[in-house]
Amino acid sequence: MKRTKTNLLFAEFINASGYQERILQAIVHYSSLSSDINVLNLCVKMHDDLFVSLTDNILSKNLYLTEENQNPSPRETLQHFQASMKLIEYLLKMNLHTEYLIKTVTKLINLIYQYAQLLHEEILKKTNLTIDYPRVNLTQMQDQTPDRVVPLFFLDDQKLQIDEFNTPVFSLDFKRIDHCNELIKDGHQKIFEKKYPEALDLFLKAANYNATAEVLTLIGWSYSLTGNIQKAREYCLKAIKIDPDFGPPYNDMGNYLLIENRLDESLKWFDLAKKCRNYQHREYPFINAGKAYINKKEFSKALMEFEKALTFTPYNKELTETINRLKSSLKNTYAKETFLEDAPLQ
């Protein structure tokens, strides 16, 4: 039971820290956010409160160089946050006093969520950027009040007080999810090695443990890489049925139509992908819509799509070069007719 509680806590911690890291990454990469006084003040306060939480409950203050932690920039806040979260991950994997660990890390998770709510709201006020909420497992979501756009997530440590009757169920669930995640990781490695049939086999096995929308989309992607587009489409539709707000299968459906030069149909799917809340790489449907417009020789529309994609991935060198090249080509009638698309695909 001891490790089961810790496993549950670990999953909730990864959920919370991942959500906050996505928020801090957005702040670091958008100058309108990283230079905003409200955002800066929140980042500094979060950094200081995190420091207090760690030194009061886990580490000695003597381990920190106080002068290096005064008024950190958003980038420094992000770096400190990442390092601190990595430390907590290691602690959760050690055989420590379970009850104390649960109370300490639960407090830390709720502190993370408090600042995540405030910072996420600032992002929504100042940008059109969409940041995925954390998955709600044991973590709960409070009802949104009229003065709050972003809900407050919180974890009640009593949720982790599992009795012996329930423990085997939770344990089996985590073993199944762990198996699934390991198979997904191995499948991605086979994709990288261009061993597509082996990747497909691993993703199919992963679905036997946990047939999520993500896994079904990966199965479809693998089928497409082996040349079976029909099967790829079938699995995308299965993924959409399980989670209609998961973006990748919509984008992949558009991609398969794009490959067949069914451009107008592909654009409809890319538009659906753009509207999904649950999409980590939000630039993909914009990039692929840009490619469709290139094939339709509607270059101005393609440029708009690529520029929108760049707002989600501002340091994408290949995309930046594509935009600059397209802008240059639009100044020349002959170049407009001979422009060859080379934007990156998913």
Residue frames as qw, qx, qy, qz and C-alpha x, y, z in Angstrom:
[[0.000, 0.885, 0.465, 0.000, 0.00, 0.00, 0.00],
 [0.365, -0.705, 0.073, 0.604, 2.91, 2.33, 0.74],
 [0.297, -0.151, 0.557, 0.761, 4.20, 2.37, -2.84],
 [0.144, 0.606, 0.717, 0.314, 0.65, 2.58, -4.22],
 [0.138, -0.901, -0.288, 0.292, 0.07, 5.85, -2.35],
 [0.319, -0.586, 0.325, 0.670, 3.38, 7.20, -3.57],
 [0.316, 0.175, 0.723, 0.588, 2.57, 6.17, -7.14],
 [0.060, 0.805, 0.582, 0.096, -0.74, 8.02, -6.98],
 [0.242, -0.862, -0.040, 0.444, 0.99, 11.08, -5.59],
 [0.411, -0.285, 0.520, 0.692, 3.68, 10.90, -8.27],
 [0.263, 0.477, 0.699, 0.464, 1.06, 10.91, -11.03],
 [0.066, -0.917, -0.391, 0.044, -0.71, 13.94, -9.53],
 [0.382, -0.704, 0.177, 0.572, 2.62, 15.74, -9.08],
 [0.394, -0.002, 0.614, 0.684, 3.59, 15.19, -12.73],
 [0.132, 0.726, 0.627, 0.251, 0.18, 16.54, -13.74],
 [0.200, -0.933, -0.199, 0.225, 0.58, 19.73, -11.72],
 [0.419, -0.583, 0.336, 0.610, 4.23, 20.43, -12.50],
 [0.414, 0.218, 0.660, 0.588, 3.67, 19.79, -16.23],
 [0.077, 0.853, 0.496, 0.145, 0.80, 22.28, -16.29],
 [0.270, -0.902, 0.012, 0.337, 2.84, 24.97, -14.55],
 [0.501, -0.311, 0.497, 0.637, 5.84, 24.34, -16.78],
 [0.354, 0.528, 0.615, 0.466, 3.69, 24.84, -19.91],
 [0.073, -0.956, -0.283, 0.018, 2.59, 28.18, -18.46],
 [0.416, -0.749, 0.240, 0.456, 6.13, 29.30, -17.64],
 [0.537, 0.045, 0.589, 0.602, 7.38, 28.23, -21.08],
 [0.233, 0.770, 0.500, 0.319, 4.73, 30.43, -22.68],
 [0.237, -0.951, -0.069, 0.186, 5.74, 33.39, -20.50],
 [0.542, -0.478, 0.408, 0.558, 9.42, 32.97, -21.35],
 [0.454, 0.160, 0.645, 0.594, 8.79, 32.77, -25.11],
 [0.116, 0.790, 0.480, 0.363, 6.31, 35.66, -25.43],
 [0.331, 0.162, -0.203, 0.907, 7.81, 39.11, -24.90],
 [0.352, -0.519, -0.196, -0.754, 4.36, 40.58, -24.19],
 [0.802, -0.505, -0.299, -0.111, 4.19, 38.28, -21.18],
 [0.779, -0.127, -0.267, 0.553, 7.80, 38.24, -19.99],
 [0.253, 0.242, -0.100, 0.931, 7.87, 42.06, -19.86],
 [0.413, -0.634, -0.367, -0.541, 4.46, 42.50, -18.20],
 [0.068, -0.486, 0.551, -0.675, 4.69, 43.84, -14.65],
 [0.786, -0.253, 0.204, -0.526, 1.82, 41.70, -13.28],
 [0.953, 0.169, -0.253, 0.002, 3.32, 38.55, -14.77],
 [0.448, 0.497, -0.539, 0.512, 6.79, 39.43, -13.48],
 [0.349, -0.466, 0.466, -0.666, 5.48, 40.04, -9.96],
 [0.923, -0.118, 0.071, -0.360, 3.60, 36.74, -9.96],
 [0.837, 0.329, -0.392, 0.194, 6.70, 34.87, -11.19],
 [0.176, 0.510, -0.574, 0.616, 8.84, 36.41, -8.43],
 [0.591, -0.355, 0.372, -0.622, 6.24, 35.65, -5.76],
 [0.974, 0.044, -0.116, -0.192, 5.83, 32.07, -6.97],
 [0.638, 0.438, -0.511, 0.373, 9.62, 31.63, -6.99],
 [0.087, -0.481, 0.555, -0.674, 9.83, 32.95, -3.40],
 [0.770, -0.231, 0.246, -0.541, 6.92, 30.86, -2.10],
 [0.936, 0.199, -0.290, -0.018, 8.35, 27.75, -3.76],
 [0.389, 0.492, -0.581, 0.519, 11.68, 28.50, -2.07],
 [0.400, -0.402, 0.476, -0.672, 9.97, 28.81, 1.32],
 [0.922, -0.054, 0.015, -0.382, 8.00, 25.59, 0.79],
 [0.836, 0.309, -0.419, 0.172, 11.11, 23.62, -0.14],
 [0.281, 0.447, -0.587, 0.614, 13.32, 24.98, 2.65],
 [0.524, -0.367, 0.364, -0.677, 10.64, 24.69, 5.34],
 [0.907, -0.044, 0.194, -0.372, 9.73, 21.10, 4.51],
 [0.959, 0.264, -0.013, 0.100, 12.49, 19.42, 2.53],
 [0.697, 0.373, -0.179, 0.586, 15.81, 21.25, 2.26],
 [0.479, -0.588, -0.227, 0.611, 17.97, 23.37, 4.48],
 [0.205, 0.971, 0.087, -0.082, 18.12, 27.10, 3.73],
 [0.402, -0.704, 0.454, 0.370, 21.91, 26.80, 4.01],
 [0.647, 0.129, 0.643, 0.389, 21.95, 24.93, 0.71],
 [0.376, 0.809, 0.388, 0.229, 20.69, 28.01, -1.17],
 [0.395, -0.029, 0.021, 0.918, 22.65, 31.06, -2.24],
 [0.078, 0.737, 0.548, -0.388, 20.18, 33.74, -1.18],
 [0.002, -0.631, 0.169, 0.757, 21.72, 36.51, -3.23],
 [0.034, -0.096, 0.783, 0.614, 21.13, 34.54, -6.43],
 [0.000, 0.478, 0.874, 0.090, 17.39, 34.28, -5.83],
 [0.036, 0.560, 0.294, -0.774, 16.49, 37.96, -5.70],
 [0.467, 0.653, 0.050, -0.595, 13.92, 39.10, -8.31],
 [0.465, -0.086, 0.781, 0.408, 14.56, 36.30, -10.82],
 [0.349, 0.276, -0.412, -0.795, 13.56, 36.74, -14.46],
 [0.867, 0.115, 0.098, -0.475, 10.84, 34.50, -15.93],
 [0.747, 0.409, -0.525, 0.004, 13.54, 32.37, -17.54],
 [0.127, 0.383, -0.772, 0.492, 15.35, 32.00, -14.20],
 [0.625, -0.112, 0.425, -0.645, 12.03, 31.18, -12.53],
 [0.895, 0.250, -0.202, -0.308, 11.44, 28.46, -15.13],
 [0.557, 0.434, -0.672, 0.223, 14.92, 27.01, -14.65],
 [0.156, -0.309, 0.710, -0.614, 14.56, 27.00, -10.87],
 [0.775, 0.014, 0.211, -0.595, 11.11, 25.45, -11.14],
 [0.842, 0.317, -0.407, -0.156, 12.35, 22.67, -13.42],
 [0.353, 0.398, -0.750, 0.394, 15.28, 21.88, -11.12],
 [0.380, -0.216, 0.585, -0.683, 13.05, 21.86, -8.04],
 [0.858, 0.104, 0.028, -0.502, 10.48, 19.60, -9.68],
 [0.713, 0.362, -0.599, 0.036, 13.21, 17.18, -10.73],
 [0.037, 0.345, -0.756, 0.554, 14.33, 17.01, -7.11],
 [0.641, -0.063, 0.399, -0.652, 10.80, 16.20, -5.93],
 [0.853, 0.265, -0.330, -0.307, 10.55, 13.49, -8.60],
 [0.476, 0.359, -0.755, 0.274, 13.66, 11.82, -7.18],
 [0.244, -0.231, 0.660, -0.672, 12.30, 12.03, -3.64],
 [0.786, 0.067, 0.118, -0.604, 9.04, 10.40, -4.69],
 [0.818, 0.304, -0.476, -0.110, 11.00, 7.49, -6.15],
 [0.222, 0.379, -0.772, 0.460, 12.87, 6.91, -2.87],
 [0.576, -0.399, -0.714, 0.005, 11.67, 4.81, 0.07],
 [0.050, 0.289, -0.346, 0.891, 10.80, 7.75, 2.36],
 [0.115, 0.286, 0.737, -0.601, 8.28, 8.33, 5.16],
 [0.084, 0.423, 0.750, 0.501, 5.06, 8.05, 3.19],
 [0.134, -0.811, -0.557, 0.114, 2.62, 10.08, 5.34],
 [0.255, -0.699, 0.038, 0.667, 4.99, 13.04, 5.67],
 [0.246, -0.087, 0.609, 0.749, 5.79, 12.90, 1.96],
 [0.068, 0.592, 0.746, 0.298, 2.11, 12.87, 1.02],
 [0.157, -0.871, -0.365, 0.288, 1.30, 15.93, 3.13],
 [0.313, -0.584, 0.240, 0.710, 4.40, 17.84, 2.00],
 [0.201, 0.011, 0.675, 0.709, 4.07, 17.18, -1.72],
 [0.045, 0.690, 0.711, 0.129, 0.29, 17.72, -1.64],
 [0.159, -0.839, -0.172, 0.491, 0.90, 21.21, -0.20],
 [0.254, -0.400, 0.476, 0.741, 3.43, 21.83, -2.95],
 [0.191, 0.345, 0.795, 0.461, 1.01, 20.65, -5.65],
 [0.020, -0.830, -0.554, 0.064, -1.69, 23.01, -4.38],
 [0.229, -0.726, 0.097, 0.641, 0.78, 25.89, -4.25],
 [0.260, -0.083, 0.668, 0.692, 1.66, 25.17, -7.88],
 [0.098, 0.573, 0.761, 0.290, -2.01, 25.17, -8.86],
 [0.113, -0.837, -0.338, 0.416, -2.66, 28.48, -7.07],
 [0.138, -0.619, 0.317, 0.705, -0.02, 30.27, -9.13],
 [0.247, 0.131, 0.807, 0.521, -0.92, 28.34, -12.27],
 [0.121, 0.750, 0.650, -0.024, -4.45, 29.77, -12.08],
 [0.087, -0.867, -0.066, 0.486, -3.20, 33.36, -11.67],
 [0.217, -0.458, 0.565, 0.651, -0.54, 33.13, -14.38],
 [0.274, 0.309, 0.837, 0.360, -2.82, 31.29, -16.81],
 [0.124, 0.843, 0.492, -0.179, -5.39, 34.07, -16.44],
 [0.115, -0.767, 0.219, 0.592, -2.74, 36.69, -17.25],
 [0.280, -0.130, 0.768, 0.561, -1.83, 34.73, -20.38],
 [0.220, 0.570, 0.773, 0.168, -5.46, 34.63, -21.53],
 [0.012, 0.882, 0.251, -0.399, -5.84, 38.37, -20.95],
 [0.085, -0.778, 0.345, 0.517, -2.79, 39.27, -23.02],
 [0.033, 0.328, -0.812, -0.482, -2.56, 36.62, -25.74],
 [0.814, 0.120, -0.126, -0.554, -4.69, 34.21, -27.76],
 [0.276, 0.368, -0.885, 0.071, -2.46, 31.34, -26.67],
 [0.861, -0.278, -0.138, -0.404, -4.17, 28.13, -25.53],
 [0.064, 0.450, -0.839, 0.298, -2.56, 26.11, -22.75],
 [0.662, -0.201, -0.684, -0.231, -3.90, 22.65, -21.95],
 [0.590, -0.585, 0.273, -0.485, -5.33, 22.14, -18.46],
 [0.083, -0.350, 0.921, -0.146, -4.01, 19.23, -16.37],
 [0.528, -0.184, -0.772, -0.303, -5.77, 15.89, -16.48],
 [0.516, -0.426, 0.312, -0.674, -8.28, 15.59, -13.65],
 [0.588, -0.007, -0.808, 0.038, -7.69, 12.31, -11.81],
 [0.464, -0.499, -0.610, 0.403, -7.61, 12.58, -8.02],
 [0.136, -0.127, -0.052, 0.981, -7.07, 16.30, -8.48],
 [0.157, 0.704, 0.680, -0.136, -10.33, 18.19, -8.35],
 [0.190, 0.283, 0.265, 0.902, -11.44, 21.30, -10.21],
 [0.056, 0.465, 0.532, -0.706, -13.38, 23.98, -8.39],
 [0.318, 0.758, 0.553, 0.134, -16.36, 25.55, -10.11],
 [0.359, 0.232, 0.111, 0.897, -15.37, 28.73, -11.91],
 [0.061, -0.694, -0.455, 0.555, -16.57, 31.95, -10.31],
 [0.398, 0.869, 0.289, 0.052, -17.71, 34.97, -12.38],
 [0.047, -0.950, 0.283, 0.125, -14.45, 36.80, -11.66],
 [0.445, -0.463, 0.725, 0.249, -12.26, 33.86, -12.70],
 [0.661, 0.495, -0.362, -0.432, -11.66, 32.65, -16.26],
 [0.509, 0.322, -0.795, 0.075, -9.37, 29.78, -15.28],
 [0.819, -0.476, -0.224, -0.228, -10.53, 27.15, -12.75],
 [0.197, -0.675, 0.648, -0.292, -8.55, 26.41, -9.62],
 [0.833, 0.047, -0.550, -0.045, -7.28, 22.84, -9.38],
 [0.319, -0.619, 0.565, -0.443, -6.51, 21.31, -5.99],
 [0.650, 0.064, -0.757, 0.013, -5.58, 17.97, -4.43],
 [0.661, -0.572, 0.194, -0.445, -7.04, 16.74, -1.14],
 [0.127, 0.471, -0.863, 0.133, -4.47, 14.51, 0.57],
 [0.625, -0.038, 0.630, -0.460, -7.36, 12.43, 1.96],
 [0.805, 0.447, -0.143, -0.362, -7.86, 11.17, -1.59],
 [0.469, 0.526, -0.705, 0.080, -4.55, 9.36, -1.19],
 [0.376, -0.305, 0.748, -0.454, -5.60, 7.56, 2.01],
 [0.674, 0.122, -0.574, -0.448, -6.43, 4.30, 0.26],
 [0.732, -0.338, 0.477, -0.350, -7.81, 1.44, 2.32],
 [0.331, -0.299, 0.875, 0.186, -6.64, -2.14, 1.84],
 [0.614, 0.439, 0.638, -0.149, -9.80, -3.07, -0.03],
 [0.488, 0.851, 0.065, -0.181, -9.12, -0.53, -2.79],
 [0.279, -0.724, 0.527, 0.349, -5.35, -0.86, -2.95],
 [0.575, 0.004, 0.745, 0.339, -5.15, -3.80, -5.40],
 [0.470, 0.757, 0.449, 0.063, -7.39, -1.98, -7.87],
 [0.048, 0.968, -0.170, -0.180, -5.25, 1.15, -7.83],
 [0.464, -0.518, 0.645, 0.316, -2.11, -0.96, -8.04],
 [0.613, 0.285, 0.689, 0.263, -3.39, -2.84, -11.07],
 [0.337, 0.911, 0.233, -0.038, -4.43, 0.43, -12.73],
 [0.103, -0.894, 0.367, 0.236, -0.98, 1.90, -12.32],
 [0.558, -0.244, 0.728, 0.314, 0.74, -1.25, -13.53],
 [0.572, 0.562, 0.576, 0.160, -1.45, -1.21, -16.63],
 [0.205, 0.976, 0.031, -0.065, -0.75, 2.47, -17.30],
 [0.353, -0.713, 0.530, 0.293, 2.97, 1.96, -16.70],
 [0.628, 0.073, 0.712, 0.306, 3.03, -0.90, -19.22],
 [0.448, 0.797, 0.396, 0.082, 1.17, 1.27, -21.71],
 [0.008, -0.971, 0.175, 0.165, 3.59, 4.19, -21.29],
 [0.498, -0.474, 0.645, 0.334, 6.62, 1.94, -21.68],
 [0.605, 0.342, 0.666, 0.273, 5.21, 0.50, -24.91],
 [0.293, 0.936, 0.196, -0.013, 4.47, 4.01, -26.23],
 [0.224, -0.847, 0.402, 0.267, 8.04, 5.08, -25.48],
 [0.553, -0.184, 0.738, 0.341, 9.45, 2.01, -27.23],
 [0.540, 0.627, 0.549, 0.119, 7.10, 2.60, -30.16],
 [0.140, 0.977, -0.056, -0.153, 8.37, 6.15, -30.61],
 [0.380, -0.613, 0.610, 0.330, 11.93, 4.80, -30.63],
 [0.590, 0.184, 0.734, 0.282, 11.02, 2.36, -33.42],
 [0.383, 0.877, 0.291, -0.014, 9.48, 5.25, -35.39],
 [0.115, -0.897, 0.341, 0.258, 12.74, 7.16, -34.98],
 [0.427, -0.353, 0.772, 0.312, 14.60, 4.11, -36.29],
 [0.510, 0.342, -0.389, -0.687, 12.09, 3.90, -39.20],
 [0.083, -0.013, -0.996, -0.010, 11.03, 0.42, -38.11],
 [0.451, -0.112, -0.050, -0.884, 7.37, 1.17, -38.70],
 [0.731, -0.184, -0.584, -0.302, 5.87, -2.37, -38.50],
 [0.519, -0.119, -0.681, 0.503, 7.59, -2.88, -35.14],
 [0.075, -0.050, 0.275, -0.957, 6.31, 0.49, -33.92],
 [0.596, -0.173, -0.339, -0.707, 2.79, -0.45, -35.00],
 [0.694, -0.176, -0.697, 0.040, 3.01, -3.72, -33.06],
 [0.321, -0.078, -0.570, 0.753, 4.10, -1.87, -29.90],
 [0.276, -0.068, 0.073, -0.956, 1.31, 0.70, -30.16],
 [0.681, -0.188, -0.521, -0.479, -1.27, -2.05, -30.71],
 [0.596, -0.181, -0.702, 0.345, 0.00, -3.77, -27.55],
 [0.075, 0.016, -0.363, 0.929, -0.22, -0.44, -25.69],
 [0.492, -0.187, -0.239, -0.816, -3.89, -0.20, -26.68],
 [0.671, -0.234, -0.700, -0.071, -4.51, -3.54, -24.96],
 [0.417, -0.229, -0.578, 0.663, -3.46, -1.91, -21.68],
 [0.007, 0.641, 0.341, -0.688, -4.99, 1.55, -22.15],
 [0.387, 0.443, 0.602, 0.540, -6.76, 2.41, -25.41],
 [0.052, -0.696, -0.211, 0.684, -6.61, 6.19, -25.10],
 [0.506, 0.842, 0.138, -0.124, -7.16, 8.66, -27.94],
 [0.051, -0.817, 0.532, 0.216, -3.39, 9.23, -27.98],
 [0.491, -0.225, 0.828, 0.151, -2.62, 5.52, -28.43],
 [0.628, 0.524, 0.575, -0.023, -5.24, 5.08, -31.15],
 [0.323, 0.921, -0.105, -0.192, -3.84, 8.10, -33.00],
 [0.208, -0.651, 0.699, 0.209, -0.35, 6.63, -32.80],
 [0.617, 0.119, 0.773, 0.082, -1.66, 3.35, -34.22],
 [0.543, 0.778, 0.304, -0.090, -3.20, 5.29, -37.12],
 [0.073, 0.893, -0.387, -0.218, 0.04, 7.20, -37.67],
 [0.421, -0.385, 0.799, 0.188, 1.99, 3.93, -37.79],
 [0.647, 0.420, 0.636, 0.026, -0.44, 2.45, -40.30],
 [0.398, 0.903, 0.023, -0.162, 0.04, 5.52, -42.50],
 [0.114, -0.766, 0.598, 0.207, 3.81, 5.07, -42.37],
 [0.484, -0.092, 0.855, 0.163, 3.39, 1.48, -43.57],
 [0.098, 0.058, -0.623, -0.774, 1.23, 2.74, -46.45],
 [0.135, -0.469, -0.869, -0.085, -2.16, 1.69, -45.09],
 [0.083, -0.165, 0.053, -0.981, -4.00, 5.04, -45.20],
 [0.579, -0.382, -0.483, -0.535, -7.44, 3.45, -44.88],
 [0.688, -0.369, -0.562, 0.273, -6.53, 1.83, -41.57],
 [0.313, 0.015, -0.262, 0.913, -4.92, 5.09, -40.46],
 [0.305, -0.319, -0.186, -0.878, -8.20, 6.92, -41.01],
 [0.683, -0.406, -0.568, -0.215, -10.16, 4.27, -39.12],
 [0.614, -0.298, -0.494, 0.538, -8.01, 4.67, -36.03],
 [0.087, 0.138, -0.082, 0.983, -8.17, 8.47, -36.19],
 [0.493, -0.389, -0.342, -0.699, -11.97, 8.26, -36.14],
 [0.724, -0.379, -0.564, 0.121, -11.82, 5.84, -33.20],
 [0.435, -0.088, -0.355, 0.823, -9.58, 8.32, -31.34],
 [0.158, -0.253, -0.100, -0.949, -11.97, 11.21, -32.04],
 [0.634, -0.432, -0.508, -0.392, -14.89, 9.14, -30.75],
 [0.671, -0.333, -0.517, 0.414, -13.06, 8.50, -27.46],
 [0.319, -0.593, -0.188, 0.715, -11.91, 12.11, -26.98],
 [0.407, 0.777, 0.403, 0.262, -13.49, 14.68, -29.35],
 [0.088, -0.993, 0.076, 0.034, -11.31, 17.44, -27.87],
 [0.676, -0.408, 0.439, 0.427, -7.98, 15.72, -28.62],
 [0.310, 0.798, -0.162, -0.491, -6.40, 17.56, -31.56],
 [0.195, -0.462, 0.767, 0.400, -3.86, 15.21, -33.23],
 [0.461, 0.250, 0.839, 0.143, -6.31, 12.78, -34.93],
 [0.380, 0.843, 0.293, -0.243, -8.09, 15.69, -36.65],
 [0.022, 0.812, -0.440, -0.383, -4.74, 17.00, -37.87],
 [0.354, -0.234, 0.864, 0.269, -3.70, 13.53, -39.05],
 [0.519, 0.549, 0.652, -0.057, -6.98, 13.08, -40.94],
 [0.287, 0.914, -0.018, -0.288, -6.24, 16.34, -42.72],
 [0.199, -0.638, 0.664, 0.334, -2.72, 15.19, -43.42],
 [0.507, 0.082, 0.840, 0.178, -3.86, 11.98, -45.09],
 [0.461, 0.770, 0.434, -0.080, -6.22, 13.97, -47.30],
 [0.041, 0.896, -0.284, -0.339, -3.42, 16.42, -48.07],
 [0.395, -0.344, 0.783, 0.334, -1.22, 13.57, -49.25],
 [0.448, 0.396, 0.779, 0.186, -4.00, 12.56, -51.66],
 [0.110, 0.053, 0.278, 0.953, -4.28, 16.20, -52.83],
 [0.219, -0.680, -0.660, -0.234, -7.84, 16.48, -51.49],
 [0.291, 0.211, -0.259, 0.897, -7.06, 20.00, -50.40],
 [0.388, -0.441, -0.071, -0.806, -10.44, 21.47, -49.49],
 [0.833, -0.377, -0.373, -0.154, -11.35, 18.41, -47.43],
 [0.683, -0.022, -0.425, 0.594, -7.99, 18.53, -45.65],
 [0.053, 0.364, -0.169, 0.914, -8.50, 22.19, -44.70],
 [0.636, -0.499, -0.216, -0.547, -11.78, 21.33, -42.97],
 [0.866, -0.291, -0.362, 0.186, -10.00, 18.81, -40.77],
 [0.488, 0.164, -0.290, 0.807, -7.18, 21.25, -39.98],
 [0.255, -0.500, -0.009, -0.827, -9.79, 23.81, -38.90],
 [0.808, -0.461, -0.275, -0.244, -11.30, 21.24, -36.54],
 [0.783, -0.062, -0.356, 0.507, -7.84, 20.48, -35.12],
 [0.201, 0.403, -0.175, 0.876, -7.22, 24.17, -34.42],
 [0.492, -0.533, -0.078, -0.683, -10.34, 24.34, -32.25],
 [0.827, -0.270, -0.487, 0.074, -9.39, 21.44, -29.97],
 [0.398, -0.862, 0.209, -0.232, -8.44, 22.32, -26.41],
 [0.792, -0.430, 0.416, 0.125, -6.24, 19.29, -25.88],
 [0.785, 0.561, 0.013, 0.262, -3.36, 19.80, -28.28],
 [0.634, -0.577, 0.104, 0.504, 0.25, 20.14, -27.19],
 [0.378, -0.153, 0.444, 0.798, 1.70, 21.07, -30.61],
 [0.339, 0.722, 0.449, -0.403, -0.85, 23.63, -31.71],
 [0.072, 0.637, -0.407, -0.651, 1.33, 24.76, -34.60],
 [0.349, -0.029, 0.881, 0.319, 0.83, 21.55, -36.63],
 [0.394, 0.630, 0.669, 0.005, -2.64, 22.20, -38.12],
 [0.145, 0.911, -0.015, -0.386, -1.59, 25.74, -39.08],
 [0.200, -0.517, 0.692, 0.463, 1.57, 24.49, -40.77],
 [0.354, 0.166, 0.888, 0.242, -0.35, 21.81, -42.64],
 [0.326, 0.805, 0.450, -0.209, -3.11, 24.25, -43.63],
 [0.015, 0.812, -0.315, -0.491, -0.35, 26.46, -45.01],
 [0.280, -0.226, 0.842, 0.402, 0.93, 23.55, -47.08],
 [0.389, 0.525, 0.757, 0.016, -2.58, 22.96, -48.42],
 [0.221, 0.903, 0.155, -0.334, -2.87, 26.60, -49.47],
 [0.159, -0.592, 0.600, 0.514, 0.54, 26.40, -51.14],
 [0.328, 0.100, 0.890, 0.301, -0.75, 23.49, -53.22],
 [0.279, 0.755, 0.588, -0.077, -3.86, 25.52, -54.04],
 [0.431, 0.318, 0.161, 0.829, -1.52, 28.38, -55.06],
 [0.265, -0.882, -0.245, -0.303, -3.21, 30.66, -52.51],
 [0.624, 0.215, -0.398, 0.637, 0.08, 32.01, -51.22],
 [0.149, -0.518, 0.221, -0.813, -1.22, 34.89, -49.10],
 [0.814, -0.408, -0.054, -0.409, -3.43, 32.50, -47.14],
 [0.889, 0.027, -0.350, 0.294, -0.51, 30.11, -46.76],
 [0.317, 0.420, -0.366, 0.768, 1.60, 32.92, -45.33],
 [0.485, -0.520, 0.124, -0.692, -1.10, 33.74, -42.77],
 [0.941, -0.253, -0.180, -0.132, -1.22, 30.12, -41.65],
 [0.761, 0.179, -0.356, 0.512, 2.56, 29.85, -41.31],
 [0.063, 0.500, -0.297, 0.811, 2.76, 33.11, -39.36],
 [0.709, -0.476, 0.031, -0.519, 0.06, 31.90, -37.00],
 [0.947, -0.076, -0.277, 0.141, 1.98, 28.64, -36.52],
 [0.507, 0.395, -0.371, 0.670, 5.09, 30.64, -35.65],
 [0.354, -0.617, 0.199, -0.674, 3.31, 32.24, -32.69],
 [0.912, -0.351, 0.029, -0.208, 3.12, 28.78, -31.12],
 [0.897, -0.141, 0.130, 0.399, 6.71, 27.83, -31.93],
 [0.128, 0.981, -0.076, -0.126, 8.67, 31.10, -32.19],
 [0.279, -0.692, 0.617, 0.249, 12.07, 29.43, -32.33],
 [0.821, 0.255, 0.504, 0.087, 11.28, 27.10, -35.23],
 [0.190, -0.549, 0.442, 0.684, 14.11, 27.98, -37.61],
 [0.247, 0.148, 0.830, 0.477, 12.78, 25.96, -40.54],
 [0.114, 0.760, 0.640, -0.024, 9.36, 27.57, -40.29],
 [0.112, -0.823, 0.000, 0.556, 10.89, 31.05, -40.03],
 [0.223, -0.318, 0.631, 0.671, 12.94, 30.40, -43.16],
 [0.214, 0.432, 0.826, 0.293, 9.82, 29.17, -45.00],
 [0.033, 0.865, 0.422, -0.269, 7.94, 32.35, -44.05],
 [0.156, -0.713, 0.259, 0.633, 10.79, 34.61, -45.18],
 [0.252, -0.075, 0.777, 0.572, 11.13, 32.71, -48.42],
 [0.170, 0.617, 0.756, 0.134, 7.40, 32.92, -49.09],
 [0.029, -0.868, -0.197, 0.456, 7.32, 36.64, -48.32],
 [0.187, -0.510, 0.498, 0.676, 10.13, 37.15, -50.79],
 [0.238, 0.177, 0.849, 0.437, 8.39, 35.08, -53.44],
 [0.152, 0.750, 0.622, -0.166, 5.16, 37.06, -53.08],
 [0.024, -0.772, 0.097, 0.628, 7.01, 40.13, -54.34],
 [0.031, 0.397, -0.704, -0.588, 7.73, 38.43, -57.63],
 [0.776, 0.238, 0.016, -0.584, 4.98, 37.20, -59.96],
 [0.672, 0.372, -0.631, -0.114, 7.16, 34.53, -61.52],
 [0.104, 0.270, -0.852, 0.436, 8.32, 33.31, -58.13],
 [0.586, -0.015, 0.412, -0.697, 4.72, 33.06, -56.96],
 [0.855, 0.266, -0.186, -0.406, 4.02, 30.58, -59.72],
 [0.715, 0.353, -0.590, 0.129, 7.14, 28.51, -59.10],
 [0.291, -0.574, 0.568, -0.513, 7.28, 28.54, -55.31],
 [0.689, -0.013, -0.724, -0.032, 7.90, 25.05, -53.93],
 [0.623, -0.664, 0.099, -0.402, 6.58, 24.43, -50.43],
 [0.630, 0.211, -0.672, 0.327, 8.96, 23.00, -47.88],
 [0.433, -0.575, 0.305, -0.624, 7.32, 23.74, -44.52],
 [0.032, 0.223, -0.941, 0.252, 7.90, 21.10, -41.83],
 [0.692, -0.260, -0.460, -0.492, 5.25, 18.43, -41.33],
 [0.703, -0.498, 0.356, -0.361, 4.28, 16.62, -38.19]]
